């Protein structure tokens, strides 16, 4: 359009007729903000939480006080090509992660992990293990056939009632520990949660 108008001297209406475009469409100027700060923070969170989709990233932004409509966030999420890729092959950690500090007192850092086994009749069960990294106390061993994110949040609250909340919780990237219920628990209790790098279980060596 610009070439036809500027170089060929065509009128705006004639140039639009040649390409089949309405003149009002050509004259339209978007007044949408570029949201540079939001895009930069979204990219940073996506690099830290590589298995988080836009819904979980939306919760993390809300936790930081960033109020944004989820539809707008989804549009930016797609434009920035942050869509989570399907799992396949060996997982390799990408990007950088902040190193964990060594705990100096009780309740500074808890580690969470699951173990599982099978009963003699073939039924499987799981155990949620919670360890204080400083005292090496086993704060809880929760046994059940199924342990969802909501159950994990309830058990952490039960521990905190008698012991207080930790400064940080360390875990792997399991679906139960990255669920919306656990993310909401982090936000409401203001507890920092550190997810280890994929394929690096020794980063939670205490609970392992």
N, C-alpha and C positions, 0 to 999 in steps of 0.2 A: 504494500500500500504506500509506504513512504517513498519507495523508489519510483512508483508511477506518478505520484504527486510532485515530488521534488525534481526528478530527472526528466520526466516526460511532460510535465506541465499539465497533467490531467486534473480536472476538478475532483474534489473529494467525493462527490456523488457518483461521478463517472467511474472513478477508480473502485469504489465500492460495488458498483453494478458489475464491473468486470470479474470480480472474485465472488460475487453473490453474497456480499456482506451488507448488513444494514448500517447506514452511517452512524446511528446512535451507538452501535456496538463498537465501531472504530474510535469514536470520541470518548468512550467510557474510561474513566480514570478511577482505579480502585483506591478507596480510602482506608483499606484494611491495614492495621499496624503490622510491622514486620515481626514483632514478638521475638526479637533477637535474644533477649535475656532468657525467655522461656525455652527457646530452642536450645540454647547452650546448656541450660540446667538439665533439660530432658536428655540430651546426648550424654551428659556426664553421669546421670543416674542409670541410663541404659548401659553404659560401659561398666558400671559397678555391679549392676544386677542384670547380667546378660540373659537370664532365663525369665525375666519379668516382662509381661505384656503391658499394653497401655493402661489397663484397668489397675494393675498393681502399681505402676508408675504414677498414676493419678492419685492413689492413696499416699504415696511417698511425698508427692508435691504438696498435697493438702496438709500433710504432717508438718511440712516446713512453712506453712502459712500462705502458700501460693494457691489462690482461688481461681480456677479455670474450668469452664464447661467441658465435660468429658467428650462431647462431640468435637469441639474445637481441638482438644488435645489429641483426639484420634486422627484428625486431619493433619495436624503437624507431625504426629508420629509416623504417618504414612509418607508424608513429603520428605521427612528426614531418613526414610528407608531404615527404620529401626525395628521392623517386623522380626519377631523371634523366628529363627530358622528351625526347621524340623531336626530332631536329633538324628545323628547318623555317624557311625564310625567312632573313633577314639576322641574323647573330649580333651581339648587343650585350652588351658587358661589363656585368655587374651587380655591385654591392657594391664593396668596396675591396680593394686589394692593397698589400702593403708595398713601398715603393720600393726599388730596388736601389742599393746603394752603388757608388761608382766604384772600380774595382780600383786598388790602389796598388803591386802587385808581381805577379810571375809566379805562376801557379797559384792566384790568388785567385778567378778566375772564368773558366770555359770556356763557350763558346756552341756549341750543336749545331743542325744543320739538315740537311735532305735536299734534293738536287737530282736531277732525272731527265732522261733523254733516250732516244732511240730509235736503234738501229743501222740500217744500210742494209737489213738483211733484215726489219725490222719488230719485232725483239725489243727490249723496253724494259729499261733498267737504271737503277739508283739509285746515288747517291753520298752517303755520310755524311760531312759536313764537320765537323771539330772545330777551333775557334779559341781561342787564349788571348787574352782581351779586352785584357790589358795590353800584351803584347809584339806582338800581332797576328800571332803565328806560326800557321801551319796545322799543327796537331799530327797530323792524319790526314785522308786522303781514301780512304774504304773503298768500293770499287766491287763491286757484285754485282747479280744479277737480283732478289734479295729480301733485305731486311735486317730481321730480326725483332728483338724486344726482347732476346732472349737473345744475339743477335749483337752488338747495341749494347753490352750489358754486358761481353761478352768483349773488344771492341775498346777500351773505356774502361780495362779492367784492363791491357791490353797497353800502352797509352800510359802508365799510371801506373807500370808496372814500370821504365821508363827516366826518368820525369820526376817521379813522385809524384802523389798525389791532390789535386784542387782543393778549395778551400773551398766553392765553389758552381758549379753547372751551370745554364745558362739554355737553355730550349728552348720550342718551341710545344707544343700539346696533342695532337700526333699519337698515333695508337694505339700505335705502336712505343715511344714515349717515355713513355707512361702505362701500359704493360703491367705485369703482376705481376713479371716478371723485373727490370725497371728499378726498380720500387719496392723490391724486395728488395735490389737492389744499393745503393740509397741508404741503406737501413737498415743493411746489413752494413758498408758503408764509412764510414758516418756523414758523408755528403756532403749538404749542403743543395742542394735542387733548386727552382729558380724557374720556374714556368710563366707565359708571357706571357699577356696578355689576348687572347681570341679576336678575330681580325680585325685585330691590331696587329703585323704582321711587323716594323715598324721598331723594336720593342722589342728585337729581336735584330739590330740594324743591322750589327754587326761581321761576323757570319757571313753575313748577307744580301748 
